[in-house]
Amino acid sequence: MKIEKFEQSGVIFETEKGFRLAIDIGSYTPVEKLEGVRVDAMIVSHIHPDHFSLEQIKKLSPEKLYIGNEGKKTLSGEILPFEIIEIKDGSHIDVGDISVDVFDVDHGPNVRELLKDNFGFLIMGDNQKIYFAGEMFSESGIDVANLEVDYAFFPIGSFYTFGPEEAFAFAKKFKKIGKVIAMHDRKTPGLKEQFLELAKGNFTAE
């Protein structure tokens, strides 16, 4: 599985067969950066603009957009060139040659309005398993004590999500992680370095 990171929490996963799945490429990624970038499908964890932006989605031009009911409602009335498929906590979806399990995660008390939909994802493809925590503030979602994954994506931005120490503590609860990838550092100097220092000697991290 090829992994290409974008700003904040954006990612594109590409399988050996060439299927391309985007997650959470939002307003922090300049539209110009997406020139010539195409995906087959896209999944959105929640409707905050740094994770969900119609302009960026249209530029990526997916055939299918997987989104919660809250996001689906914001798109009602729009004439869109892609199919919208609603997801919820407990959904299992097959997207090309990738499968995804959807689960709710806690966004914490600091958001201005409580979200109805805020998801994490367990992604499987090319015999690899990837845990994507989304915008997680406190330990929530699926039980990870017996979970072995090749990659785990954790936010480390603090205030709205885990900080470096919380993300590190959560990572230690997994049975096994091949590599931890930090995201959502909100451009705050030092957060990523702090997380990488904690991970040193415990996990492979970037």
C-alpha positions in Angstrom: 0.0 0.0 0.0 1.4 3.4 -1.0 0.7 6.2 1.4 0.8 9.9 0.5 0.2 12.5 3.2 -1.4 15.9 2.8 -1.9 18.8 5.2 -3.5 18.4 8.6 -4.9 14.8 8.4 -5.2 14.2 4.7 -4.0 10.9 3.2 -4.3 9.0 -0.1 -3.9 5.3 0.0 -3.1 3.5 -3.2 -3.2 -0.3 -3.6 -1.0 -2.5 -5.7 -3.9 -2.6 -8.2 -3.9 1.2 -8.5 -7.1 1.9 -6.5 -6.8 5.3 -4.8 -8.7 6.1 -1.6 -8.5 9.6 0.0 -9.3 10.5 3.6 -9.9 14.0 5.0 -8.1 16.2 2.5 -9.6 19.5 3.5 -9.2 23.2 3.4 -5.6 23.2 4.7 -4.5 21.7 1.4 -4.3 24.3 -1.4 -6.5 23.4 -4.3 -3.5 24.1 -6.6 -1.6 21.3 -4.9 -4.3 18.8 -6.1 -3.9 19.7 -9.7 -3.6 16.4 -11.6 -4.4 14.4 -8.4 -7.3 12.0 -8.9 -8.8 9.4 -6.6 -11.4 6.7 -7.0 -13.2 7.3 -3.7 -13.0 9.5 -0.6 -14.0 9.1 3.0 -14.6 12.0 5.4 -14.3 11.6 9.2 -16.3 14.7 10.1 -17.4 18.0 8.8 -14.8 20.5 10.1 -13.4 22.3 7.1 -9.8 21.1 7.7 -11.2 17.6 7.0 -14.1 18.3 4.7 -14.1 20.9 2.0 -16.3 20.7 -1.1 -13.8 22.6 -3.2 -11.0 20.1 -2.5 -13.4 17.1 -3.0 -14.5 18.4 -6.4 -10.9 18.9 -7.4 -10.0 15.3 -6.4 -13.1 14.1 -8.4 -13.9 10.8 -6.6 -16.5 8.5 -8.0 -17.9 7.9 -4.5 -17.9 10.0 -1.4 -18.4 8.2 2.0 -19.6 10.6 4.7 -21.8 10.7 7.8 -25.4 11.9 7.9 -24.3 15.3 9.2 -22.0 15.9 6.2 -24.6 14.4 3.8 -27.1 17.0 4.9 -24.7 19.9 4.2 -24.4 18.7 0.6 -28.2 18.4 0.1 -29.2 20.6 -2.8 -25.8 20.6 -4.4 -25.4 19.2 -7.9 -22.5 16.9 -7.5 -20.5 14.7 -10.0 -20.0 11.9 -7.5 -22.2 9.4 -5.6 -22.7 10.1 -1.9 -22.8 7.1 0.4 -23.8 7.6 4.1 -21.7 5.9 6.8 -22.2 5.6 10.5 -20.7 4.0 13.6 -20.3 0.2 12.9 -20.4 0.5 9.1 -18.3 -1.9 7.1 -17.6 -0.8 3.6 -15.8 -2.3 0.6 -14.2 0.4 -1.5 -12.5 -1.1 -4.6 -10.0 -3.5 -3.1 -9.9 -1.8 0.2 -12.3 -2.5 3.1 -13.0 -0.1 5.9 -14.6 -0.4 9.4 -16.1 2.8 10.7 -16.2 3.7 14.4 -17.1 6.8 16.5 -14.4 8.6 18.3 -14.5 11.4 20.9 -13.7 14.9 19.7 -13.6 16.2 23.3 -15.1 19.2 25.0 -13.3 22.1 23.2 -15.3 22.0 19.9 -17.7 24.9 19.5 -20.6 22.6 18.7 -21.0 18.9 19.5 -20.6 16.8 16.3 -23.1 14.0 15.6 -20.5 12.2 13.4 -16.8 12.0 14.2 -15.2 8.8 12.9 -12.1 6.8 13.0 -11.3 4.1 10.5 -9.7 0.6 10.4 -8.5 0.2 6.8 -7.5 -3.1 5.2 -5.9 -3.6 1.8 -2.9 -5.3 0.2 -2.7 -7.6 3.3 -2.0 -4.5 5.4 -4.1 -3.1 8.3 -4.1 0.7 9.0 -5.7 2.4 12.0 -6.8 6.0 11.4 -7.8 7.8 14.6 -9.3 10.8 13.0 -9.8 13.7 15.3 -9.6 11.8 18.6 -9.4 13.7 21.9 -9.6 10.8 24.3 -9.3 7.1 24.0 -12.5 5.9 22.3 -13.7 3.8 19.4 -12.8 0.1 19.0 -10.8 -1.9 21.6 -7.2 -1.9 20.5 -5.7 -4.2 23.2 -5.5 -7.1 20.8 -5.1 -5.1 17.6 -2.1 -5.5 15.3 -1.7 -2.9 12.6 1.0 -2.0 10.1 0.4 1.7 10.4 -1.4 3.9 13.0 -2.3 7.5 12.3 -2.7 9.6 15.5 -3.4 13.3 15.9 -1.0 15.1 18.2 -2.3 18.7 18.0 -3.6 19.1 21.6 -6.7 21.1 22.6 -9.0 19.5 20.0 -7.2 16.2 19.9 -4.6 14.1 21.6 -1.4 15.8 22.5 1.9 14.0 22.0 1.8 12.4 25.4 -1.8 11.2 25.0 -1.1 9.8 21.6 2.0 8.0 22.8 0.1 6.5 25.8 -2.7 5.3 23.4 -0.1 3.8 21.0 1.2 1.7 23.8 -2.2 0.0 24.3 -2.1 -1.7 20.9 -0.9 -5.2 20.7 1.5 -4.2 17.9 2.1 -1.3 15.6 4.5 -1.4 12.6 4.8 2.4 12.3 3.1 5.4 14.0 2.4 8.4 11.8 1.7 11.7 13.5 -0.9 14.1 12.1 -3.0 17.1 13.0 -0.2 19.0 14.7 -1.9 22.3 13.9 1.4 23.8 12.7 2.4 24.2 16.3 6.2 24.2 16.6 7.7 21.3 18.6 4.7 19.0 18.9 5.9 16.5 16.3 9.4 16.6 17.7 8.0 15.9 21.1 6.0 12.9 19.9 9.0 11.5 17.9 11.2 11.8 21.0 8.6 9.9 23.1 8.3 7.2 20.4 12.1 6.7 20.2 13.0 3.2 21.4 9.3 2.2 21.5 7.9 2.6 18.0 9.0 3.5 14.5 7.4 6.8 14.0 7.3 9.8 11.6 
